Amino acid sequence: MMPTRPVWAEISRSSLLANWNLLRSAAPEDADVVAVIKADAYGHGALACAPLLEQAGATWFGVTCASEGIAFRQICEQPRILLMSGFWDGEPGAIIEHRLTPQVWEPYHFELLEEEGKRRRLAPQSVPVHLEIDTGMSRQGVRSLNDLKTVLENRAADSSVYIEGVMTHFSSPEVLDPDETRAQLWRFAAALDVITGQGIHPKWIHAGNSATLFVPQHVLALRGLALKHHARLMLRTGIALYGYLPRFSPPDSIAKTDELRPVLALKTLICSLRTIETNEGAGYNLTFRAARPTRLALIPVGYADGLNRLHSNRGHALVRGRRVPIAGRVSMDQTVLDVTDVPGVAIGDEVVLIGSQANESITACDLADATRTIPYEVTCAISARVPRLLVD
């Protein structure tokens, strides 16, 4: 159903499923793939995307926090849910009730879960966690082998909490020359040796992100670690699910696929037209000045919808299959386009801000390049007031 306010994001079922199948086929047959749907599926709408991925065979999903996990559990009963950013005091009850699996690394993570387990009189080894190792990103994870030994030695034998998985996160999986991931893999291997030396044998080990799936040497190294420790390999895929491949450095170092398909299109309609004369201005502070008699189209999209204000006087949109420039500043709820060179333009014409029209396309990468950011931020920035509509 078309929203009353004519601004919407189309989410392509077929593209999402094609990407999932491509990524699943890129992983080893004996590995599990996590579909990362945190941050509302990178702005694509987690509650719309998750059931499609579950039907396609996804058994693990990655979310940011307990609240995202609880919302997911309301619509998907069976899959495992990995909380990728830890948790807070007051959340262990919900984690246990909704069968969420947190990444842990701080001693208080274990303490809070163990206290809740005792309160509920849970059996030993009944609350699974995935222990994160900091191998060089200095963000999350147990920092040193000595800290790791302390964490492991301080756990009670009858604890309800058990380490089901061990994981790390690569800081630069797309940087291949020199291979910055090699040192992190070495540290991860050392940590796994300590863990198994304490008699703990995780069912899963995992590391990396979308880039890792496309770097054979990283996948082989991780698979080797999993086999050594009689564990299953798990690979986490995020941005590639939604159609964007990380940019590798150097760019020609590996064979990359061009089969990923962007899942999201951001669209609106022209709601007003006017003509201004030479040297007339448009927008806040009149930063656009007409160099000729100019036809302007107003669209009801602004930075409150996720169209970055840095696109003022430099961004583009598609109208009737032609690329047209943004004229003046992007304001909170509206933007003006210069459609002088588009014959027959009319109120109600469709405008594409991300997506394709005729033979022209604008991707989240294009918007990211124009504002010196990454496509992750572009899609995540599309605000909640923009409805996501499943298509095809």
C-alpha positions in Angstrom: 0.0 0.0 0.0 1.4 3.4 -1.0 2.0 5.7 1.9 -0.1 8.9 2.1 3.1 11.0 2.2 4.7 10.0 -1.1 8.1 9.0 0.2 8.9 5.3 0.5 11.7 2.7 0.3 11.1 -0.4 -1.8 12.7 -3.6 -0.5 13.2 -6.2 -3.2 12.4 -9.7 -2.0 14.1 -11.3 -5.0 17.3 -9.3 -4.6 17.6 -10.1 -0.9 17.1 -13.8 -1.5 19.4 -13.8 -4.5 22.1 -12.2 -2.3 21.5 -14.7 0.5 21.8 -17.6 -1.9 25.0 -16.2 -3.4 26.6 -15.6 0.0 25.6 -19.0 1.3 27.1 -20.6 -1.8 30.3 -18.7 -1.2 30.7 -20.2 2.2 32.1 -23.7 2.8 29.3 -26.3 2.9 30.2 -27.2 6.5 30.0 -23.6 7.7 27.0 -21.7 9.1 26.2 -18.2 7.9 24.8 -15.5 10.2 22.4 -13.1 8.5 23.2 -9.8 10.3 20.0 -7.7 10.6 21.1 -5.2 13.3 20.2 -1.5 13.0 16.9 -2.5 11.4 18.7 -4.6 8.8 21.0 -1.7 7.9 18.0 0.5 7.3 16.1 -2.1 5.2 13.6 -3.1 7.8 14.5 -6.1 9.9 11.0 -7.2 10.6 10.4 -7.4 6.8 13.7 -9.0 5.8 14.1 -11.6 8.6 11.1 -13.8 7.8 12.2 -14.0 4.1 15.7 -15.0 5.2 14.4 -17.6 7.6 12.3 -19.1 4.9 15.4 -19.2 2.7 17.2 -21.2 5.3 18.9 -18.8 7.6 19.2 -20.3 11.1 21.3 -17.6 12.8 20.7 -13.9 12.9 22.8 -11.1 14.3 21.3 -8.1 16.1 22.8 -5.3 18.1 21.1 -5.6 21.5 18.4 -7.3 23.6 15.6 -5.0 22.5 16.3 -5.8 18.8 16.5 -9.5 19.7 13.1 -9.4 21.5 11.4 -7.7 18.6 12.9 -10.3 16.2 11.8 -13.2 18.4 8.1 -12.0 18.1 8.1 -12.8 14.4 10.7 -15.6 14.1 10.3 -18.4 16.7 13.0 -20.9 15.8 16.3 -19.2 14.6 19.2 -18.5 16.9 19.7 -14.8 17.7 23.2 -13.4 18.4 23.5 -10.2 20.4 26.5 -8.6 18.9 27.1 -5.7 21.3 26.8 -7.3 24.7 24.1 -6.4 27.2 23.3 -4.4 30.3 22.2 -4.9 33.9 18.5 -5.7 33.9 18.5 -7.6 30.6 19.6 -11.2 31.5 16.0 -12.2 32.3 14.8 -11.2 28.9 17.9 -12.8 27.3 17.1 -16.1 28.9 13.3 -15.8 28.3 13.6 -15.0 24.6 16.5 -17.5 24.0 19.0 -14.8 22.9 22.7 -15.6 22.7 24.9 -12.7 23.8 28.5 -12.0 22.8 30.3 -11.6 26.1 33.8 -10.5 27.2 33.5 -8.5 30.5 33.4 -10.4 33.8 30.1 -8.7 34.7 28.5 -10.3 31.6 29.1 -13.7 33.2 28.2 -12.5 36.7 24.8 -11.0 35.6 23.8 -14.1 33.6 25.0 -16.5 36.4 23.0 -14.5 39.0 19.9 -14.7 36.8 20.5 -18.4 36.3 20.6 -19.0 40.0 17.5 -17.0 40.6 15.7 -19.1 38.0 17.3 -22.3 39.3 18.6 -23.2 35.9 20.5 -26.3 35.2 24.3 -26.1 34.7 25.4 -25.4 31.1 22.0 -24.2 30.0 22.7 -20.5 29.0 24.8 -20.3 25.8 27.2 -17.3 25.2 29.8 -16.5 22.6 33.0 -15.3 24.1 34.6 -12.4 22.1 38.4 -12.1 21.9 39.9 -8.7 21.1 42.6 -9.6 18.5 43.5 -6.0 17.6 40.4 -3.9 17.0 40.4 -2.6 20.6 36.7 -2.3 20.7 35.0 -5.4 22.3 36.5 -8.6 23.5 38.9 -10.0 26.1 42.0 -8.0 25.7 44.9 -10.3 26.6 45.7 -14.0 27.2 46.2 -13.3 30.9 42.7 -11.7 31.1 41.3 -14.6 29.2 42.8 -17.1 31.7 41.3 -15.1 34.5 37.9 -15.1 33.0 38.0 -18.8 32.4 39.4 -19.7 35.8 36.9 -17.7 37.7 33.9 -19.5 36.3 32.1 -21.8 38.7 31.9 -25.5 37.7 28.1 -25.6 38.2 27.5 -22.3 36.3 24.4 -22.2 34.1 26.4 -20.2 31.6 28.5 -22.1 29.1 30.8 -20.9 26.2 29.1 -22.2 23.1 31.1 -20.1 20.7 34.3 -18.1 20.5 34.6 -15.2 18.1 36.6 -12.1 17.1 36.1 -9.2 14.7 38.6 -8.2 12.1 39.5 -4.5 11.9 40.4 -4.4 8.2 39.2 -7.6 6.4 39.2 -5.8 3.1 42.8 -4.6 3.3 44.8 -7.4 1.6 48.3 -5.9 0.9 49.7 -6.1 3.5 47.2 -8.5 5.0 46.3 -6.8 8.2 44.1 -9.7 9.2 47.0 -12.2 9.4 48.1 -11.0 12.9 44.6 -11.1 14.2 44.2 -14.7 13.0 47.4 -15.6 14.9 46.1 -14.0 18.1 42.7 -15.7 17.7 44.4 -19.0 17.3 46.5 -18.4 20.5 43.3 -17.6 22.4 41.5 -20.7 21.1 44.5 -22.8 22.3 44.1 -21.3 25.8 40.4 -21.9 25.8 40.6 -25.6 24.8 43.5 -26.0 27.1 41.0 -25.2 29.9 38.8 -28.0 28.8 36.3 -25.8 27.0 35.4 -26.9 23.5 33.2 -24.4 21.6 30.7 -25.7 19.1 31.2 -22.6 16.9 34.1 -20.3 16.1 33.6 -17.2 14.0 35.2 -14.0 12.8 35.0 -11.5 10.0 32.2 -9.9 8.1 30.9 -9.7 4.5 34.4 -9.1 3.1 35.7 -12.3 4.7 33.5 -14.5 2.5 35.2 -13.1 -0.6 38.8 -13.6 0.7 39.6 -17.3 0.2 42.8 -17.3 2.4 40.8 -15.9 5.3 38.0 -18.5 5.0 40.6 -21.3 4.7 42.4 -20.1 7.8 39.2 -19.9 9.8 38.1 -23.2 8.6 41.4 -24.7 9.6 41.0 -23.3 13.1 37.5 -24.8 13.3 38.7 -28.2 12.2 41.6 -28.1 14.6 39.3 -27.5 17.6 36.5 -29.8 16.3 34.1 -26.8 16.0 31.9 -25.5 13.2 32.9 -22.4 11.3 30.5 -19.5 11.4 30.7 -16.5 9.0 28.8 -13.3 9.6 27.5 -11.4 6.6 26.0 -7.9 6.8 26.2 -5.3 4.0 26.6 -7.9 1.3 23.2 -9.2 2.1 21.8 -5.9 1.1 23.7 -5.7 -2.2 27.0 -4.0 -1.5 30.4 -5.6 -1.6 33.1 -4.1 0.6 35.8 -2.3 -1.3 39.0 -4.2 -1.2 42.4 -2.6 -1.1 44.2 -3.0 -3.5 41.1 -3.3 -5.6 42.4 -5.9 -8.0 43.7 -8.3 -5.4 40.9 -10.8 -5.5 38.2 -11.9 -7.9 35.0 -10.1 -6.8 31.5 -10.9 -7.7 29.3 -8.4 -9.5 26.2 -10.5 -8.9 25.1 -8.8 -5.7 22.0 -6.8 -6.2 21.0 -3.7 -4.2 17.9 -4.5 -2.2 16.7 -1.0 -1.4 15.3 1.8 -3.6 14.4 5.2 -2.2 11.6 6.9 -4.1 9.3 9.9 -4.0 7.0 12.0 -6.3 7.2 15.5 -7.6 4.7 17.5 -5.7 5.2 21.0 -7.2 6.7 22.7 -10.2 7.8 26.3 -10.9 10.0 28.2 -13.3 12.4 30.9 -12.1 14.3 33.4 -14.1 18.0 33.9 -14.7 19.8 34.9 -11.5 16.9 34.0 -9.2 17.8 32.0 -6.2 16.3 28.8 -4.6 16.4 27.3 -1.2 17.8 28.4 2.2 20.2 31.3 1.8 19.6 31.2 -2.0 22.8 29.1 -2.5 21.4 28.1 -5.9 21.3 30.8 -8.6 19.7 30.1 -11.9 22.1 30.6 -14.9 19.1 30.5 -17.3 15.4 30.3 -17.0 15.1 27.1 -14.9 12.4 24.6 -14.2 12.4 23.5 -10.5 10.6 20.4 -9.1 9.9 20.1 -5.4 10.1 16.7 -3.7 8.9 16.0 -0.2 12.2 14.5 1.0 14.8 16.1 3.2 17.5 15.3 5.7 14.9 14.2 8.3 14.2 11.3 5.8 17.9 10.4 5.5 18.9 12.5 2.5 22.2 14.0 3.8 22.4 17.8 3.8 25.8 17.5 2.2 24.0 16.6 -1.1 23.0 20.3 -1.3 23.9 21.7 -4.7 25.9 18.5 -5.5 23.6 15.5 -5.3 21.4 14.0 -8.0 18.1 12.2 -8.5 16.5 10.4 -11.4 13.4 11.8 -13.2 12.0 10.2 -16.3 15.2 8.2 -16.7 17.5 11.2 -16.5 19.9 12.3 -13.9 19.0 15.7 -12.5 20.9 17.9 -10.0 19.7 19.0 -6.6 19.2 22.8 -6.7 20.0 24.6 -3.4 20.1 23.2 0.1 18.5 20.0 1.2 16.1 21.1 3.9 14.5 19.1 6.7 11.5 17.8 4.8 11.9 19.0 1.2 14.4 19.2 -1.7 14.4 21.1 -5.0 15.6 19.6 -8.3 16.6 21.3 -11.5 14.5 19.5 -14.1 15.0 22.1 -16.9 16.4 19.5 -19.3 13.7 16.9 -18.7 10.9 17.2 -21.3 7.3 16.8 -20.2 8.1 16.7 -16.5 4.9 16.8 -14.4 3.5 16.8 -10.9 3.2 13.2 -9.8 6.3 11.9 -11.7 8.3 9.3 -9.8 11.7 10.4 -8.5 14.4 7.9 -7.6 17.0 8.9 -5.0 18.5 5.4 -4.7 17.7 2.8 -7.3 17.3 2.6 -11.1 15.1 4.3 -13.6 15.3 3.5 -17.3 19.0 3.1 -18.0 20.3 5.2 -15.1 21.1 4.2 -11.6 22.1 5.8 -8.3 23.4 3.5 -5.6 24.1 3.9 -1.9 27.8 3.8 -2.8 27.3 6.9 -5.1 25.6 8.8 -2.2 28.4 7.7 0.1 31.1 8.8 -2.2 29.5 12.2 -2.6 29.5 12.7 1.2 32.8 10.9 2.0 31.2 8.1 4.0 30.2 4.5 3.5 27.1 2.9 2.1 26.3 1.4 5.5 25.7 4.9 6.9 23.6 5.9 3.8 21.1 3.1 4.2 21.0 3.2 8.0 20.3 6.9 7.9 17.0 6.4 6.1 14.6 7.4 8.9 11.9 5.4 10.5 9.2 7.7 9.1 10.0 6.4 5.6 7.9 3.2 5.2 9.6 0.1 3.8 7.5 -1.7 1.2 8.2 -5.2 0.1 8.1 -5.5 -3.7 8.5 -8.3 -6.3 
